[in-house]
Amino acid sequence: MRARDEIRDPWGWLVAAVCGGLGWAVLGATLTPVGAVVAGVGIGAAVLGTKVAVGSARGHRAAPPALERPRDRLPEPPVGSIQADLLARSHAAVARMDDLVERPSDQWIAGEVRRVLTESRPVVEAIDEMGGRITVLDTSIAAARPNRVAHEIARLQEQLRHTTDRHVRRDQESALAALDAQAESIDRLLRRRDSALAQMQASAVGLEGLAARTGELVALGPAGADTDEATRIVGDLTDSLDAVRAGVDEARSIMDDL
């Protein structure tokens, strides 16, 4: 409990009053009436102060520190990769919006630009995470060597057509089943990678659209703040933000399935 709440607690005042009254009664025989009253008030104040300090400290200890969600240590997208390009475009779009924040003299327009910028920053963080996860998918696919797996499957299938020995054929079928399972895993990785990359691209393009529409709003100037055009642009910005956030949420659900 905070100190302000402790002071407002009626039980604290009651305890302080009782303690002060007892102090006045006990000291009344040895002190003057005025001195006994002063001593009683001092005792009551000390009791109340102690309760406030102890209660406040206990309340502070009881409040656990906020725990942040641990983040995966994802790799940086390699230079020249599609995800690295999309991430750079996303950061550039937010940088353009950041440059526009302090330009409008109209407070309503400035507030709308700031709102769009504030709500766009988490989108960039999500796109950054998507880029790292897509890079993990890329390296996993490369390590699985899909071309080699496809070649081995074709070779075994050809051998099976000519194998007559029952024991050899059983071993070949077992190897082919293992290769088929590996090929299915690679196929899942490829589908998830393509889906996540498409969502990442949609989010990056969405941010670029937000930057362009924000520039239109600022270009209207103070005289255009009360026009239907300004209202329409703000509505478009809100709809676009909702669409971009929805895309990011969908991409995160794809990533969670990895």
C-alpha positions in Angstrom: 0.0 0.0 0.0 1.3 3.5 -0.9 1.9 6.1 1.8 -1.1 8.1 0.7 -3.4 5.1 1.1 -1.9 4.4 4.5 -2.7 7.9 5.7 -6.3 7.6 4.5 -6.7 4.3 6.3 -9.1 5.0 9.3 -7.6 2.1 11.3 -4.3 3.9 11.4 -5.9 7.0 12.9 -7.8 4.9 15.4 -4.7 3.0 16.6 -2.8 6.3 16.8 -5.6 7.9 18.8 -5.8 5.0 21.2 -2.1 4.9 21.8 -2.0 8.7 22.2 -4.9 8.5 24.8 -3.1 5.8 26.7 0.1 7.9 26.7 -1.8 10.9 28.0 -3.5 8.8 30.8 -0.2 7.2 31.9 1.8 10.4 31.8 -0.9 12.6 33.3 0.2 11.7 36.9 3.8 12.8 36.3 3.4 15.7 33.9 1.3 18.9 33.8 -2.0 18.6 32.0 -0.6 20.5 29.0 2.6 18.4 29.0 0.5 15.2 29.1 -1.6 16.3 26.2 1.5 17.2 24.1 3.1 13.9 25.0 0.0 12.0 24.0 -0.2 13.8 20.7 3.4 13.0 20.1 2.9 9.3 20.8 -0.1 9.2 18.5 1.8 10.9 15.7 4.8 8.5 16.1 2.5 5.5 15.9 0.7 6.8 12.8 4.0 7.7 11.2 5.5 4.2 11.9 2.4 2.5 10.5 2.6 4.6 7.3 6.3 3.9 6.8 6.0 0.2 7.5 2.9 -0.3 5.4 4.3 1.7 2.5 7.6 -0.3 2.5 5.7 -3.6 2.7 3.6 -2.5 -0.2 6.6 -1.7 -2.3 8.1 -5.1 -1.5 4.9 -6.9 -2.3 4.8 -5.4 -5.9 6.9 -7.7 -8.0 8.9 -6.2 -10.8 7.4 -6.2 -14.3 8.8 -9.1 -16.2 9.5 -8.6 -19.9 8.8 -11.3 -22.4 12.1 -13.0 -23.2 13.1 -12.5 -26.8 14.7 -15.1 -29.0 18.2 -14.4 -30.2 17.5 -14.3 -33.9 20.1 -13.7 -36.6 20.3 -10.6 -38.7 18.9 -11.0 -42.2 21.9 -11.3 -44.6 22.7 -8.4 -46.8 21.0 -8.7 -50.2 18.2 -11.0 -48.9 14.6 -10.2 -49.5 13.9 -9.8 -45.8 16.8 -7.4 -45.3 15.4 -5.2 -48.1 11.9 -5.3 -46.7 13.3 -4.4 -43.2 15.3 -1.5 -44.6 12.1 -0.2 -46.4 10.1 -0.4 -43.2 12.7 1.6 -41.2 12.9 4.2 -44.0 9.1 4.6 -43.9 9.0 5.2 -40.2 12.0 7.6 -40.5 10.0 9.6 -43.0 7.0 9.8 -40.6 9.4 10.8 -37.8 10.7 13.7 -39.9 7.1 14.9 -40.4 6.1 14.9 -36.7 7.4 18.4 -35.9 6.5 20.1 -39.2 2.7 20.8 -38.8 1.8 24.0 -37.1 -1.8 22.8 -36.7 -2.0 20.9 -33.4 -4.7 18.5 -34.7 -2.6 17.5 -37.7 0.5 17.2 -35.6 -1.4 15.0 -33.1 -2.5 12.6 -35.9 1.0 12.4 -37.3 2.4 11.6 -33.9 -0.3 8.9 -33.3 0.5 7.2 -36.6 4.2 7.3 -35.8 3.7 5.9 -32.3 1.5 3.1 -33.5 3.9 2.2 -36.4 6.9 1.6 -34.2 5.7 -1.7 -32.8 5.0 -2.8 -36.4 8.6 -2.2 -37.3 9.7 -4.2 -34.3 7.5 -7.1 -35.4 8.9 -6.8 -39.0 12.4 -7.0 -37.5 11.4 -10.2 -35.7 9.9 -11.6 -38.9 13.1 -11.0 -40.8 15.1 -12.9 -38.2 12.7 -15.9 -38.2 12.6 -16.0 -42.0 16.4 -16.1 -41.9 16.2 -19.1 -39.5 13.9 -20.8 -42.0 16.2 -20.0 -44.9 19.2 -21.5 -43.1 17.2 -24.6 -42.0 16.0 -25.2 -45.6 19.6 -24.8 -46.9 21.0 -27.2 -44.3 18.3 -29.8 -45.3 19.6 -29.7 -48.9 16.3 -30.2 -50.7 17.9 -30.8 -54.1 20.0 -33.7 -52.8 17.0 -35.2 -51.0 15.0 -35.0 -54.3 17.8 -36.6 -56.2 18.2 -39.5 -53.7 14.4 -40.1 -53.7 14.5 -40.4 -57.5 17.5 -42.7 -57.4 15.9 -45.0 -54.9 12.6 -45.1 -56.8 14.6 -46.2 -59.9 16.4 -48.9 -57.9 13.2 -50.3 -56.5 11.9 -50.8 -60.0 14.7 -53.2 -60.7 15.3 -54.9 -57.3 14.2 -58.5 -57.0 15.8 -59.4 -53.7 13.2 -59.2 -50.9 15.7 -58.2 -48.2 17.4 -55.5 -50.3 14.0 -54.2 -51.4 12.9 -53.9 -47.7 16.0 -51.8 -46.9 15.4 -49.6 -49.9 11.8 -49.0 -49.0 12.8 -48.1 -45.4 15.4 -45.6 -46.7 12.8 -44.2 -49.1 10.3 -43.7 -46.3 12.9 -41.7 -44.3 13.7 -39.6 -47.3 10.0 -38.9 -47.9 9.6 -37.8 -44.3 12.5 -35.4 -44.8 11.1 -34.1 -48.0 7.7 -33.4 -46.3 9.6 -31.4 -43.5 11.4 -29.4 -46.1 8.1 -28.7 -47.9 6.5 -27.4 -44.6 9.5 -25.1 -44.1 9.2 -23.8 -47.6 5.4 -23.1 -47.2 5.9 -21.3 -43.9 8.8 -19.3 -45.3 6.8 -18.2 -48.3 3.8 -17.3 -46.2 5.8 -15.3 -43.6 7.7 -13.5 -46.4 4.5 -12.5 -48.1 3.1 -11.1 -44.8 6.4 -9.3 -44.1 6.2 -7.7 -47.6 2.6 -6.7 -47.0 3.5 -5.1 -43.7 6.4 -3.2 -45.2 4.3 -1.9 -48.1 1.6 -0.9 -45.6 4.1 1.2 -43.7 5.2 2.9 -46.9 1.6 3.7 -47.6 1.2 5.2 -44.2 4.3 7.4 -44.7 2.9 8.6 -48.0 -0.6 9.4 -46.6 1.0 11.1 -43.6 2.9 13.3 -46.0 -0.3 14.2 -47.7 -1.9 15.2 -44.4 1.1 17.5 -43.5 1.1 19.0 -47.0 -2.5 20.3 -46.5 -1.2 22.9 -44.0 -3.1 24.7 -41.3 -5.8 25.9 -43.8 -6.6 22.4 -44.8 -7.0 21.0 -41.3 -10.8 21.5 -41.2 -11.5 20.2 -44.7 -13.2 17.0 -45.7 -9.9 15.9 -47.4 -8.1 16.0 -44.0 -10.8 14.0 -42.4 -10.7 11.4 -45.2 -6.9 11.1 -45.0 -7.1 10.5 -41.2 -9.7 7.9 -41.8 -7.5 6.2 -44.4 -4.6 6.3 -42.0 -6.6 4.6 -39.3 -7.9 1.9 -41.6 -4.4 1.3 -43.0 -2.9 1.0 -39.5 -5.6 -1.6 -38.6 -4.8 -3.5 -41.7 -1.0 -3.5 -41.1 -1.5 -4.6 -37.5 -3.8 -7.4 -38.6 -1.1 -8.5 -41.1 1.5 -8.5 -38.4 -0.7 -10.5 -36.0 -1.2 -13.1 -38.8 2.5 -13.3 -39.5 3.2 -13.8 -35.8 0.7 -16.7 -35.7 2.6 -18.3 -38.6 5.9 -17.8 -36.7 4.4 -19.3 -33.6 3.7 -22.6 -35.5 7.4 -23.0 -36.2 
